[in-house]
Amino acid sequence: MFRSWMGWGKSCGLTLCFAASTFADDLPAPLAPAADGDREQVIPAAAEALLPPAPVFEIAADGVFAQTYPAAAPPAAPAAKPAAPKPPPQPWKPMFFDNDFSYKKQPNPPHFLGEELKDMPVSNFLDVDALEQLRISYGGEIRFRYIDETNRLRPGGPGHSDYQQWRWRQYVDIKQSDWLRAYVEMIDASTFNNDLPLVGIDKNRWDLQNYLLDLKITEIADKPVWFRVGRQELLYGNQRLISPLDWANTRRNFEGLKLFTKNDAWDYDAWLVNPVNTASPQNQPLARYDNTPDFRNRDVLFGGSYFTYKAIKDNTFDLFMLWNHSSLAQVNYPQGDRYTLGTRWLGNQPVAEGSRIWHAEVEGGYQFGNDRSTLTDLASQRAAVQAGYFTGGVGHTWKTAPWEPNLWIFYDWASGDQSTTDGQNNTFFQNYGLVHAYLGLIDNIARQNIQDVNYKFTVKPHQKITMQAAQHWFMLANQNDVLYNVAGAKVGTPNNGSDVGQELDFTCTFAMTTNWSLEGGYFWFWYGNYIGKTAPRGTAEQIYLMSTLRY
């Protein structure tokens, strides 16, 4: 039956794109996200189609028809048209407490579904002078997804399963002038008709995803400095080490304290939190969380400091330090203290009068500390951690070419352990990062003991359609270590070669409106000799169809 889905899936993308190009002209055009300096918005062009869609709106020049004039009267020069207004930023952000509907204050603003429920004066409902500066917003998201997969590297496999997933998020945001803010967001995430066991990212019924209080405590360079307390999602850089994990049916969250400020030239954040729901790998089992209130894991602390410099045009520089402490003796999760010092640079260089753009990204870090989880003797003894990761990529966009093609080539590396008896642990720990967008969409591989050479090729056959093809070649970074699946669980045994396999991914996103998008994808993973020797199974395949509505 799954093979029949393959043929249908391959034709589905073509059918979807044909329908999009045929009927999309009758739909209102969506708006493009402007570069607003927020770290979470700095996403390489190749990864745009993998995150929640923010489709592009382009104002095309109107065609001018020639007119016929008598020979003695040459045609008059056409009147100059006023410059087209720049579209406002797309208001929905990866974390809904960052949503920005301030465009409503501009003259003749565009209309977005649900904007009537944003930034409403409470005095409209309660005639109380003390509430004159109090404003309230409502919004959220409804997402439905169908998945059919076989032979993934996941618990309960190898095997086949097709299932449906539902996710509803609803938030209420209350702001008092410019100094106080309270935000609450609920989530209901369910998975139905699954044939294989559920994993931690599949289900979280009727819970609180975020509840936080922000207080402005001072100003630096005329910009506010905020103190945040409560349950909150975290997202930094391009999400390689810290991500809310939007692809998951649940979303990762934390509970604790945060200090942050955003300036024109730089941003700075510092935080100390505990992980909360089962989207964090150390919070198991799912049965403790799926139908009961989430609670923070007090045995795990996650702290960090993140600085972003953006004063140089078309360039973003990040410096960060992360600290993860765990007192849990848990399989597949490091026990002890891990520190990560890292940096990232993202640059864009327009050429040929802006008709083409060169892109480049470099990110890496050094990890140190101590780890008890690899030792079998006295618990007081600890292995010294010496690990690291590196990502480098170069890309190019042809802005004026048909379909606006974009190509990225990346190399990813994360260290593996040299030896289990040398008193050191060299396996990189991926913290709370996103691998879905970077190490294959089928979600087989963790950013641990891995090398990946990959390309991503993106085209836009219509302003509402984004299509992408990507291919990966995976090898172990060190044969003395093992492969780790997307959740950090060990797969196989050491010294069985390094060829993990290849993956090929195809995706298509159709922006029906600014609020509503349809997506589809088909993925293949051909396993190499390492899997054949240690965890044999047939080729892994996955198809998905997804509808997302934001309001």
Beta strands, then each sheet from edge to edge (+ up, - down):
strand 1: 120-121
strand 2: 134-150
strand 3: 160-176
strand 4: 180-192
strand 5: 204-220
strand 6: 223-232
strand 7: 254-262
strand 8: 266-275
strand 9: 300-309
strand 10: 315-326
strand 11: 336-351
strand 12: 356-371
strand 13: 383-398
strand 14: 406-414
strand 15: 424-425
strand 16: 450-462
strand 17: 465-475
strand 18: 483-484
strand 19: 490-491
strand 20: 499-511
strand 21: 516-527
strand 22: 540-550
sheet 1: 1+ 2- 3+ 4- 5+ 6- 7+ 8- 9+ 10- 11+ 12- 13+ 14- 16+ 17- 20+ 21- 22+
sheet 2: 1+ 2- 3+ 4- 5+ 6- 7+ 8- 9+ 10- 11+ 12- 13+ 15+
sheet 3: 18+ 19-
end
